[in-house]
Amino acid sequence: MEELIERLCTDKAFGILTRNGLEYRLESLGPGSWWLVLLDFCDVSKLNVAYGYEGVNEKFRAVFSKLPAETVAGICFSGDEIVLVTETPVQDLNTLSRAAEEVGLAFREVKTTYTELERDLKYLCRRLI
């Protein structure tokens, strides 16, 4: 059963959590305040045409693999909108920005909020848009 949960919670393409996986993981963080960072990656559909889906997926996996283990990353709405839950937003954004640049990716919008994780994730992410 644990293997099934892991499969359902992980987006293999990007190597981060699915939306449901993100919500499941946030429940285990318990009460407290965290930084939520919403990233909107640029021109993913154009990149898919240029490099193919697997080529773009490799780029995203390379970028997200640079995040520290304690940072939670997952898909927020669509594949190009990613949310981070972190205690070190500036450090994580610097890391991601460098890693993205190395593989030809960029994110155009970064929105952050410091909040308690007591409301549902969909509500929190919508507040950021």
FIFI-167924 format. One record per atom (N, C-alpha, C, CB): x, y, z. Coordinates in steps of 0.001 Angstrom, whole numbers. Glycine has a CB too. Example, Ala and Ser with C-alpha at 12.3 -4.5 7.8 and 13.67 -1.06 7.14 Angstrom:
% residues 2
xx: 13190	yy: -5690	zz: 7800
xx: 12300	yy: -4500	zz: 7800
xx: 13200	yy: -3300	zz: 7800
xx: 11308	yy: -4473	zz: 9046
xx: 12850	yy: -2250	zz: 7080
xx: 13670	yy: -1060	zz: 7140
xx: 12900	yy: 30	zz: 7870
xx: 14084	yy: -598	zz: 5725
END
This chain:
% residues 129
xx: 822	yy: -1188	zz: 0
xx: 0	yy: 0	zz: 0
xx: 874	yy: 1263	zz: 0
xx: -940	yy: -8	zz: 1210
xx: 1967	yy: 1218	zz: 758
xx: 2856	yy: 2378	zz: 812
xx: 3446	yy: 2684	zz: -565
xx: 3982	yy: 2140	zz: 1827
xx: 3757	yy: 1646	zz: -1309
xx: 4305	yy: 1828	zz: -2659
xx: 3275	yy: 2489	zz: -3571
xx: 4750	yy: 471	zz: -3255
xx: 2026	yy: 2100	zz: -3445
xx: 959	yy: 2697	zz: -4245
xx: 800	yy: 4175	zz: -3907
xx: -368	yy: 1953	zz: -4018
xx: 817	yy: 4504	zz: -2629
xx: 700	yy: 5911	zz: -2218
xx: 1855	yy: 6710	zz: -2797
xx: 676	yy: 6041	zz: -670
xx: 3066	yy: 6169	zz: -2725
xx: 4237	yy: 6856	zz: -3267
xx: 4078	yy: 7091	zz: -4768
xx: 5514	yy: 6044	zz: -2988
xx: 3602	yy: 6089	zz: -5493
xx: 3401	yy: 6223	zz: -6941
xx: 2364	yy: 7284	zz: -7273
xx: 2978	yy: 4888	zz: -7540
xx: 1299	yy: 7334	zz: -6495
xx: 235	yy: 8299	zz: -6745
xx: 624	yy: 9714	zz: -6326
xx: -1020	yy: 7880	zz: -6018
xx: 1557	yy: 9844	zz: -5410
xx: 1948	yy: 11153	zz: -4885
xx: 3102	yy: 11791	zz: -5654
xx: 2327	yy: 11024	zz: -3436
xx: 3788	yy: 11022	zz: -6477
xx: 4984	yy: 11536	zz: -7152
xx: 4744	yy: 11701	zz: -8642
xx: 6174	yy: 10606	zz: -6917
xx: 5071	yy: 12871	zz: -9146
xx: 5026	yy: 13134	zz: -10576
xx: 6364	yy: 12675	zz: -11159
xx: 4749	yy: 14661	zz: -10880
xx: 6354	yy: 11545	zz: -11855
xx: 7597	yy: 10995	zz: -12398
xx: 8257	yy: 11927	zz: -13401
xx: 7329	yy: 9660	zz: -13051
xx: 7448	yy: 12635	zz: -14162
xx: 7997	yy: 13492	zz: -15208
xx: 8929	yy: 14553	zz: -14638
xx: 6874	yy: 14155	zz: -15984
xx: 8525	yy: 15202	zz: -13545
xx: 9313	yy: 16300	zz: -12981
xx: 10087	yy: 15901	zz: -11730
xx: 8413	yy: 17460	zz: -12659
xx: 9770	yy: 14753	zz: -11162
xx: 10463	yy: 14323	zz: -9953
xx: 10049	yy: 15084	zz: -8708
xx: 11928	yy: 14461	zz: -10142
xx: 8827	yy: 15620	zz: -8715
xx: 8292	yy: 16327	zz: -7547
xx: 6925	yy: 15738	zz: -7222
xx: 8193	yy: 17876	zz: -7805
xx: 6262	yy: 16306	zz: -6243
xx: 4961	yy: 15790	zz: -5835
xx: 3850	yy: 16207	zz: -6797
xx: 4633	yy: 16265	zz: -4432
xx: 2869	yy: 15333	zz: -6933
xx: 1639	yy: 15695	zz: -7632
xx: 864	yy: 16642	zz: -6722
xx: 782	yy: 14421	zz: -8006
xx: -208	yy: 17177	zz: -7230
xx: -1053	yy: 18052	zz: -6406
xx: -1566	yy: 17301	zz: -5182
xx: -2242	yy: 18599	zz: -7232
xx: -2085	yy: 16092	zz: -5391
xx: -2572	yy: 15303	zz: -4258
xx: -1429	yy: 14926	zz: -3325
xx: -3288	yy: 14040	zz: -4751
xx: -281	yy: 14610	zz: -3894
xx: 884	yy: 14285	zz: -3080
xx: 1328	yy: 15463	zz: -2238
xx: 2023	yy: 13825	zz: -3956
xx: 1243	yy: 16643	zz: -2808
xx: 1613	yy: 17858	zz: -2089
xx: 681	yy: 18064	zz: -897
xx: 1569	yy: 19083	zz: -3029
xx: -596	yy: 17916	zz: -1123
xx: -1554	yy: 18080	zz: -28
xx: -1327	yy: 17026	zz: 1057
xx: -2997	yy: 17992	zz: -560
xx: -1054	yy: 15802	zz: 646
xx: -784	yy: 14714	zz: 1589
xx: 461	yy: 15023	zz: 2420
xx: -608	yy: 13376	zz: 838
xx: 1507	yy: 15496	zz: 1761
xx: 2775	yy: 15819	zz: 2453
xx: 2598	yy: 16992	zz: 3403
xx: 3885	yy: 16143	zz: 1432
xx: 1806	yy: 17993	zz: 3017
xx: 1610	yy: 19161	zz: 3874
xx: 919	yy: 18790	zz: 5179
xx: 800	yy: 20221	zz: 3143
xx: 45	yy: 17787	zz: 5122
xx: -627	yy: 17336	zz: 6340
xx: 390	yy: 16856	zz: 7369
xx: -1629	yy: 16214	zz: 6021
xx: 1481	yy: 16261	zz: 6901
xx: 2475	yy: 15715	zz: 7823
xx: 3392	yy: 16794	zz: 8402
xx: 3307	yy: 14664	zz: 7118
xx: 3375	yy: 18005	zz: 7848
xx: 4217	yy: 19077	zz: 8384
xx: 3702	yy: 19589	zz: 9714
xx: 4303	yy: 20224	zz: 7395
xx: 2430	yy: 19405	zz: 9943
xx: 1856	yy: 19864	zz: 11203
xx: 1669	yy: 21371	zz: 11222
xx: 2732	yy: 19440	zz: 12362
xx: 1206	yy: 21884	zz: 12349
xx: 945	yy: 23315	zz: 12438
xx: 2241	yy: 24121	zz: 12389
xx: 178	yy: 23632	zz: 13718
xx: 2088	yy: 25347	zz: 11955
xx: 3236	yy: 26235	zz: 11872
xx: 3124	yy: 27117	zz: 10659
xx: 4534	yy: 25446	zz: 11832
xx: 4006	yy: 28075	zz: 10572
xx: 4001	yy: 28988	zz: 9442
xx: 5140	yy: 28653	zz: 8502
xx: 4103	yy: 30440	zz: 9913
xx: 4853	yy: 28761	zz: 7221
xx: 5814	yy: 28413	zz: 6182
xx: 5720	yy: 29435	zz: 5057
xx: 5565	yy: 26975	zz: 5646
xx: 6771	yy: 29532	zz: 4285
xx: 6731	yy: 30307	zz: 3055
xx: 6162	yy: 29438	zz: 1957
xx: 8134	yy: 30835	zz: 2672
xx: 5183	yy: 29950	zz: 1249
xx: 4691	yy: 29324	zz: 24
xx: 5212	yy: 30166	zz: -1124
xx: 3109	yy: 29215	zz: -1
xx: 5828	yy: 29515	zz: -2081
xx: 6392	yy: 30194	zz: -3240
xx: 5768	yy: 29578	zz: -4481
xx: 7957	yy: 30083	zz: -3271
xx: 5115	yy: 30389	zz: -5287
xx: 4504	yy: 29921	zz: -6530
xx: 5377	yy: 30351	zz: -7696
xx: 3057	yy: 30469	zz: -6690
xx: 5807	yy: 29379	zz: -8482
xx: 6639	yy: 29628	zz: -9662
xx: 5836	yy: 29301	zz: -10908
xx: 7951	yy: 28789	zz: -9616
xx: 5888	yy: 30166	zz: -11885
xx: 5231	yy: 29925	zz: -13165
xx: 6327	yy: 29880	zz: -14226
xx: 4148	yy: 31036	zz: -13490
xx: 6609	yy: 28705	zz: -14725
xx: 7688	yy: 28542	zz: -15697
xx: 7265	yy: 29042	zz: -17074
xx: 8115	yy: 27074	zz: -15778
xx: 8208	yy: 29608	zz: -17800
xx: 7964	yy: 30244	zz: -19099
xx: 7953	yy: 29249	zz: -20246
xx: 9011	yy: 31299	zz: -19363
xx: 7011	yy: 29421	zz: -21144
xx: 7003	yy: 28797	zz: -22468
xx: 7218	yy: 27286	zz: -22477
xx: 8045	yy: 29425	zz: -23301
xx: 6612	yy: 26587	zz: -21531
xx: 6809	yy: 25142	zz: -21448
xx: 6283	yy: 24439	zz: -22695
xx: 6121	yy: 24583	zz: -20202
xx: 5152	yy: 24889	zz: -23230
xx: 4611	yy: 24230	zz: -24428
xx: 5561	yy: 24409	zz: -25620
xx: 3208	yy: 24798	zz: -24773
xx: 6171	yy: 25583	zz: -25756
xx: 7143	yy: 25798	zz: -26839
xx: 8381	yy: 24930	zz: -26634
xx: 7548	yy: 27288	zz: -26917
xx: 8811	yy: 24796	zz: -25390
xx: 9964	yy: 23946	zz: -25100
xx: 9659	yy: 22484	zz: -25418
xx: 10377	yy: 24092	zz: -23629
xx: 8417	yy: 22051	zz: -25130
xx: 8022	yy: 20677	zz: -25455
xx: 8128	yy: 20415	zz: -26956
xx: 6589	yy: 20403	zz: -24972
xx: 7759	yy: 21400	zz: -27768
xx: 7873	yy: 21259	zz: -29220
xx: 9342	yy: 21192	zz: -29629
xx: 7167	yy: 22432	zz: -29940
xx: 10160	yy: 22048	zz: -29034
xx: 11578	yy: 22128	zz: -29412
xx: 12391	yy: 20925	zz: -28939
xx: 12187	yy: 23395	zz: -28851
xx: 12151	yy: 20461	zz: -27706
xx: 12992	yy: 19419	zz: -27117
xx: 12281	yy: 18087	zz: -26905
xx: 13525	yy: 19894	zz: -25811
xx: 10975	yy: 18072	zz: -27125
xx: 10198	yy: 16870	zz: -26833
xx: 9853	yy: 16826	zz: -25352
xx: 10973	yy: 15599	zz: -27246
xx: 8793	yy: 16104	zz: -25038
xx: 8331	yy: 16051	zz: -23654
xx: 9397	yy: 15488	zz: -22723
xx: 7065	yy: 15215	zz: -23557
xx: 10019	yy: 14403	zz: -23116
xx: 11012	yy: 13797	zz: -22230
xx: 12224	yy: 14708	zz: -22051
xx: 11454	yy: 12438	zz: -22780
xx: 12620	yy: 15411	zz: -23101
xx: 13732	yy: 16353	zz: -22983
xx: 13436	yy: 17465	zz: -21989
xx: 14055	yy: 16952	zz: -24335
xx: 12217	yy: 17989	zz: -22031
xx: 11812	yy: 19042	zz: -21088
xx: 11686	yy: 18459	zz: -19682
xx: 10468	yy: 19695	zz: -21527
xx: 11129	yy: 17263	zz: -19576
xx: 11010	yy: 16627	zz: -18261
xx: 12379	yy: 16449	zz: -17610
xx: 10307	yy: 15268	zz: -18386
xx: 13375	yy: 16064	zz: -18401
xx: 14736	yy: 15921	zz: -17881
xx: 15246	yy: 17248	zz: -17342
xx: 15682	yy: 15395	zz: -18972
xx: 14954	yy: 18320	zz: -18037
xx: 15372	yy: 19648	zz: -17578
xx: 14735	yy: 19974	zz: -16225
xx: 14993	yy: 20726	zz: -18622
xx: 13437	yy: 19722	zz: -16102
xx: 12759	yy: 20002	zz: -14836
xx: 13298	yy: 19116	zz: -13715
xx: 11246	yy: 19801	zz: -14986
xx: 13506	yy: 17837	zz: -13996
xx: 14055	yy: 16953	zz: -12959
xx: 15417	yy: 17453	zz: -12489
xx: 14174	yy: 15507	zz: -13487
xx: 16240	yy: 17904	zz: -13426
xx: 17561	yy: 18425	zz: -13066
xx: 17437	yy: 19650	zz: -12162
xx: 18361	yy: 18780	zz: -14332
xx: 16505	yy: 20527	zz: -12478
xx: 16310	yy: 21741	zz: -11675
xx: 15832	yy: 21389	zz: -10273
xx: 15302	yy: 22686	zz: -12355
xx: 14786	yy: 20587	zz: -10162
xx: 14211	yy: 20298	zz: -8854
xx: 15110	yy: 19416	zz: -7999
xx: 12871	yy: 19640	zz: -9021
xx: 16010	yy: 18681	zz: -8613
xx: 16929	yy: 17844	zz: -7847
xx: 17903	yy: 18686	zz: -7028
xx: 17702	yy: 16917	zz: -8781
xx: 18031	yy: 19960	zz: -7335
xx: 18951	yy: 20857	zz: -6622
xx: 18368	yy: 21395	zz: -5316
xx: 19329	yy: 22018	zz: -7517
xx: 17061	yy: 21226	zz: -5119
xx: 16437	yy: 21737	zz: -3896
xx: 16867	yy: 20917	zz: -2681
xx: 14903	yy: 21723	zz: -4028
xx: 17001	yy: 21573	zz: -1532
xx: 17315	yy: 20817	zz: -316
xx: 16158	yy: 19870	zz: 42
xx: 17607	yy: 21785	zz: 864
xx: 16491	yy: 18792	zz: 707
xx: 15498	yy: 17750	zz: 1035
xx: 14336	yy: 18290	zz: 1859
xx: 16166	yy: 16612	zz: 1795
xx: 14575	yy: 19303	zz: 2678
xx: 13504	yy: 19810	zz: 3540
xx: 12525	yy: 20723	zz: 2811
xx: 14099	yy: 20550	zz: 4705
xx: 12831	yy: 21124	zz: 1591
xx: 11907	yy: 21936	zz: 800
xx: 10930	yy: 21012	zz: 81
xx: 12676	yy: 22833	zz: -220
xx: 9653	yy: 21297	zz: 222
xx: 8603	yy: 20511	zz: -418
xx: 8246	yy: 21198	zz: -1731
xx: 7343	yy: 20364	zz: 512
xx: 8293	yy: 20452	zz: -2824
xx: 7944	yy: 20999	zz: -4140
xx: 6872	yy: 20128	zz: -4770
xx: 9195	yy: 21088	zz: -5066
xx: 5886	yy: 20784	zz: -5392
xx: 4835	yy: 20026	zz: -6046
xx: 4105	yy: 20858	zz: -7079
xx: 3859	yy: 19499	zz: -5026
xx: 3346	yy: 20166	zz: -7890
xx: 2553	yy: 20816	zz: -8927
xx: 1359	yy: 21488	zz: -8263
xx: 2091	yy: 19794	zz: -10015
xx: 1139	yy: 22746	zz: -8619
xx: 62	yy: 23500	zz: -7988
xx: -1221	yy: 23405	zz: -8804
xx: 467	yy: 24963	zz: -7812
xx: -1203	yy: 23893	zz: -10034
xx: -2388	yy: 23831	zz: -10879
xx: -2105	yy: 23018	zz: -12134
xx: -2859	yy: 25241	zz: -11252
xx: -1243	yy: 23535	zz: -12983
xx: -870	yy: 22797	zz: -14188
xx: 600	yy: 22435	zz: -14068
xx: -1147	yy: 23631	zz: -15491
xx: 1134	yy: 21778	zz: -15060
xx: 2511	yy: 21314	zz: -14997
xx: 3548	yy: 22402	zz: -14907
xx: 2796	yy: 20495	zz: -16163
xx: 3220	yy: 23612	zz: -15343
xx: 4232	yy: 24663	zz: -15302
xx: 4088	yy: 25596	zz: -14103
xx: 4172	yy: 25466	zz: -16566
xx: 3115	yy: 25352	zz: -13247
xx: 2942	yy: 26128	zz: -12021
xx: 3311	yy: 25237	zz: -10841
xx: 1475	yy: 26669	zz: -11885
xx: 4390	yy: 25610	zz: -10194
xx: 4964	yy: 24797	zz: -9136
xx: 4925	yy: 25582	zz: -7835
xx: 6412	yy: 24369	zz: -9482
xx: 4605	yy: 24901	zz: -6749
xx: 4621	yy: 25541	zz: -5440
xx: 5715	yy: 24898	zz: -4592
xx: 3231	yy: 25424	zz: -4740
xx: 6419	yy: 25758	zz: -3876
xx: 7411	yy: 25315	zz: -2894
xx: 6880	yy: 25663	zz: -1516
xx: 8816	yy: 25975	zz: -3145
xx: 7103	yy: 24785	zz: -578
xx: 6817	yy: 25065	zz: 824
xx: 8165	yy: 24975	zz: 1521
xx: 5739	yy: 24055	zz: 1448
xx: 8589	yy: 26102	zz: 2095
xx: 9969	yy: 26189	zz: 2544
xx: 10126	yy: 27140	zz: 3722
xx: 10856	yy: 26630	zz: 1405
xx: 11236	yy: 26997	zz: 4406
xx: 11615	yy: 27959	zz: 5433
xx: 12712	yy: 28886	zz: 4919
xx: 12080	yy: 27234	zz: 6704
xx: 13227	yy: 28592	zz: 3722
xx: 14340	yy: 29366	zz: 3155
xx: 14034	yy: 29787	zz: 1721
xx: 15645	yy: 28548	zz: 3196
xx: 13061	yy: 30685	zz: 1519
xx: 12636	yy: 31011	zz: 155
xx: 13709	yy: 31671	zz: -705
xx: 11451	yy: 31905	zz: 214
xx: 14479	yy: 32562	zz: -140
xx: 15487	yy: 33258	zz: -942
xx: 16550	yy: 32280	zz: -1407
xx: 16131	yy: 34406	zz: -140
xx: 17022	yy: 31458	zz: -499
xx: 18023	yy: 30447	zz: -855
xx: 17483	yy: 29488	zz: -1920
xx: 18456	yy: 29659	zz: 396
xx: 16257	yy: 29009	zz: -1741
xx: 15668	yy: 28070	zz: -2703
xx: 15473	yy: 28715	zz: -4068
xx: 14330	yy: 27548	zz: -2183
xx: 15036	yy: 29976	zz: -4085
xx: 14838	yy: 30670	zz: -5363
xx: 16164	yy: 30904	zz: -6076
xx: 14123	yy: 32009	zz: -5141
xx: 17193	yy: 31254	zz: -5337
xx: 18512	yy: 31416	zz: -5944
xx: 19003	yy: 30097	zz: -6534
xx: 19517	yy: 31941	zz: -4910
xx: 18832	yy: 29019	zz: -5796
xx: 19232	yy: 27694	zz: -6265
xx: 18482	yy: 27324	zz: -7538
xx: 18981	yy: 26639	zz: -5179
xx: 17157	yy: 27501	zz: -7520
xx: 16345	yy: 27150	zz: -8685
xx: 16648	yy: 28027	zz: -9883
xx: 14879	yy: 27250	zz: -8346
xx: 16858	yy: 29288	zz: -9649
xx: 17149	yy: 30212	zz: -10744
xx: 18435	yy: 29818	zz: -11464
xx: 17258	yy: 31648	zz: -10216
xx: 19474	yy: 29524	zz: -10704
xx: 20744	yy: 29090	zz: -11307
xx: 20576	yy: 27771	zz: -12048
xx: 21833	yy: 28950	zz: -10230
xx: 19906	yy: 26812	zz: -11412
xx: 19723	yy: 25490	zz: -12027
xx: 18883	yy: 25594	zz: -13293
xx: 19060	yy: 24518	zz: -11034
xx: 17841	yy: 26424	zz: -13270
xx: 16984	yy: 26599	zz: -14442
xx: 17767	yy: 27226	zz: -15589
xx: 15763	yy: 27467	zz: -14095
xx: 18549	yy: 28222	zz: -15275
xx: 19345	yy: 28895	zz: -16306
xx: 20321	yy: 27920	zz: -16965
xx: 20113	yy: 30085	zz: -15700
xx: 20902	yy: 27033	zz: -16178
xx: 21862	yy: 26049	zz: -16705
xx: 21245	yy: 25133	zz: -17762
xx: 22415	yy: 25204	zz: -15568
xx: 19944	yy: 24859	zz: -17647
xx: 19303	yy: 23922	zz: -18588
xx: 18341	yy: 24613	zz: -19549
xx: 18555	yy: 22847	zz: -17819
xx: 18335	yy: 25943	zz: -19561
xx: 17498	yy: 26675	zz: -20509
xx: 16057	yy: 26862	zz: -20098
xx: 17524	yy: 25994	zz: -21793
xx: 15775	yy: 26810	zz: -18802
xx: 14431	yy: 27086	zz: -18293
xx: 14436	yy: 28421	zz: -17565
xx: 13943	yy: 25949	zz: -17352
xx: 13263	yy: 29003	zz: -17434
xx: 13115	yy: 30244	zz: -16673
xx: 11714	yy: 30290	zz: -16093
xx: 13390	yy: 31494	zz: -17563
xx: 11579	yy: 30962	zz: -14970
xx: 10236	yy: 31202	zz: -14435
xx: 9995	yy: 32695	zz: -14430
xx: 10069	yy: 30603	zz: -12999
xx: 8778	yy: 33068	zz: -14838
xx: 8478	yy: 34482	zz: -15026
xx: 7840	yy: 35108	zz: -13801
xx: 7573	yy: 34663	zz: -16212
xx: 7156	yy: 34333	zz: -13029
xx: 6489	yy: 34911	zz: -11874
xx: 6889	yy: 34162	zz: -10636
xx: 4972	yy: 34893	zz: -12044
xx: 7200	yy: 34924	zz: -9640
xx: 7470	yy: 34351	zz: -8336
xx: 6597	yy: 35119	zz: -7363
xx: 9005	yy: 34426	zz: -7951
xx: 5718	yy: 34417	zz: -6724
xx: 4862	yy: 35046	zz: -5728
xx: 5038	yy: 34285	zz: -4428
xx: 3362	yy: 35063	zz: -6179
xx: 5143	yy: 35024	zz: -3348
xx: 5364	yy: 34381	zz: -2064
xx: 4378	yy: 34897	zz: -1032
xx: 6796	yy: 34608	zz: -1589
xx: 4139	yy: 34060	zz: -61
xx: 3363	yy: 34466	zz: 1098
xx: 3842	yy: 33647	zz: 2281
xx: 1830	yy: 34280	zz: 860
xx: 3839	yy: 34256	zz: 3429
xx: 4182	yy: 33571	zz: 4667
xx: 2867	yy: 33299	zz: 5368
xx: 5172	yy: 34418	zz: 5570
xx: 2581	yy: 32031	zz: 5595
xx: 1244	yy: 31706	zz: 6065
xx: 1244	yy: 30444	zz: 6909
xx: 298	yy: 31546	zz: 4892
xx: 195	yy: 30296	zz: 7651
xx: -34	yy: 29054	zz: 8370
xx: -698	yy: 28076	zz: 7412
xx: -907	yy: 29282	zz: 9646
xx: -329	yy: 26828	zz: 7494
xx: -864	yy: 25814	zz: 6582
xx: -2124	yy: 25181	zz: 7148
xx: 184	yy: 24734	zz: 6304
xx: -3051	yy: 26023	zz: 7560
xx: -4272	yy: 25486	zz: 8136
xx: -5418	yy: 25457	zz: 7134
xx: -4670	yy: 26294	zz: 9343
xx: -5274	yy: 26166	zz: 6014
xx: -6309	yy: 26155	zz: 4980
xx: -5879	yy: 25230	zz: 3869
xx: -6580	yy: 27578	zz: 4433
xx: -6807	yy: 24906	zz: 2993
xx: -6426	yy: 23974	zz: 1939
xx: -5497	yy: 24625	zz: 926
xx: -7662	yy: 23439	zz: 1239
xx: -4701	yy: 23791	zz: 295
xx: -3661	yy: 24246	zz: -614
xx: -4239	yy: 25008	zz: -1801
xx: -2846	yy: 23066	zz: -1104
xx: -5358	yy: 24553	zz: -2328
xx: -5969	yy: 25220	zz: -3471
xx: -6286	yy: 26677	zz: -3120
xx: -7252	yy: 24476	zz: -3914
xx: -6814	yy: 26889	zz: -1940
xx: -7123	yy: 28253	zz: -1502
xx: -5844	yy: 29087	zz: -1407
xx: -7853	yy: 28233	zz: -139
xx: -4814	yy: 28530	zz: -797
xx: -3560	yy: 29275	zz: -627
xx: -2929	yy: 29613	zz: -1961
xx: -2578	yy: 28477	zz: 218
xx: -2915	yy: 28678	zz: -2888
xx: -2327	yy: 28932	zz: -4205
xx: -3134	yy: 29956	zz: -4999
xx: -2225	yy: 27631	zz: -4993
xx: -4426	yy: 29878	zz: -4921
xx: -5265	yy: 30856	zz: -5622
xx: -5026	yy: 32266	zz: -5106
xx: -6743	yy: 30493	zz: -5473
xx: -4746	yy: 32380	zz: -3826
xx: -4425	yy: 33692	zz: -3250
xx: -3161	yy: 34272	zz: -3879
xx: -4251	yy: 33581	zz: -1727
xx: -2264	yy: 33410	zz: -4295
xx: -994	yy: 33859	zz: -4876
xx: -1131	yy: 34297	zz: -6335
xx: 33	yy: 32751	zz: -4778
xx: -2162	yy: 33829	zz: -7002
xx: -2303	yy: 34135	zz: -8442
xx: -2880	yy: 35518	zz: -8639
xx: -3198	yy: 33092	zz: -9144
END
